């Protein structure tokens, strides 16, 4: 999410590529009021496109799971956006953009709450957006990382434990990890590049999803007598709607990460994003049809998301043909990953780990292969992937294990069989259609 514009870092602005922190007042850029308004308006449009992605996640996760757990899925996705925005306002924004690092550029903190200061709503803060636009755009990203975990642990996690995990992870772990790059932390100083979050959003959420799946274990009946028993989702139309909403939202996710309405760069990002997603569909289609001997819609849907996740790290710095290659490879990888995780008895109902973690890693490494910027190093990208993996997986595992010990993490077997809608919420998503015994 970095470009040639100054970035907010606490009370400071970051000038790239020099990576120099100076007071933001020094950046009273020579930008007309009209251009400042255009830039800021585009950032707000991008923000509500990212917000729409949460509806996409809710629809996709609901459709890919069983009807008896639909209310639970929708409840979690509604709670996540609220938790993400509130924690980001209270602590996350100033953890992620600390202004100064107190522990060797690993952790810093600029204080609690929001404070735009005298220049917060002017071009002196940033020629592309105001303080509040900066906050709300970044806040939508924070909530997205937690949403990724929801699908992977669906149909068997206790609601209360999940919400506590989400609060801790999005309030503390996500912004600290984000500060290492977007807050001018140690990986940024090394030259790590992640334009819009293949690692900082998707892999950060993906590592937590992997930890959750390991700590929770598989759903009842998923693996029986050494065999993999498919558990079909209840609504492929709903899942398909969710994917198209996510694809739409990705134009804000990547396009907004230009951090201005720069016509050349925004249009390039739209093209690389679109072509990578399309190539992901074709890659997943080819892989699933070849391996399973039938064209699998769920694999193709995840293929489009795989392409989108894969291109997110380098959407502004790779060429058009490179974007197609990145997306196509992501489509192949996601199919192999879904099948491989199943064989490893790692039960991920929606393929979140394969899409967001595996393809997030691929997209981050792809910057070191395909970037048109010679300063983007494959080795630096690899080191960064490993650093995020260790930090995020270990942190998520510790939080989840503590919750398991203190509160319990998984619903009891009978509640899982009946469904979390009735067990956790006392209601059904499709009232009147389910026949129940007296």
Secondary structure, DSSP 8 states (H G I E B T S, - for coil): ---SS-EEETTEEEETTTTEEEEGGGG-----HHHHHHHHHHHHHHHHHHHHHHHHHHHHHHHTS-GGGHHHHHHHHHHHHHHHHHHIIIIIHHHHS-SS-SSTTS-----SS----TTTTSTTT-TT--HHHHHHHHHHHHHHHHHHHHHHTTTTB-HHHHHHHHHHIIIIIHHHHHHTTTTS-HHHHHT---SS-IIIIIIHHHHHHHHHHHHH---TTSEETTEE-----S-HHHHHHHHHHHHHHHHHHHHGGG-S--HHHHHHHHHHHHHHHHHHHHHHHHHHHHHHSS--HHHHHHHHHHHHHHHHTTTTTS-HHHHHHHHHHHHHHHHHHHHHHHHTT---TT-HIIIIIIHHHHHHHHHHHH-S-TT--HHHHHHHHHHHHHHHHHHHHHHHHHHHHHT-SB--HHHHHH-HIIIIIS--TTTTSS----
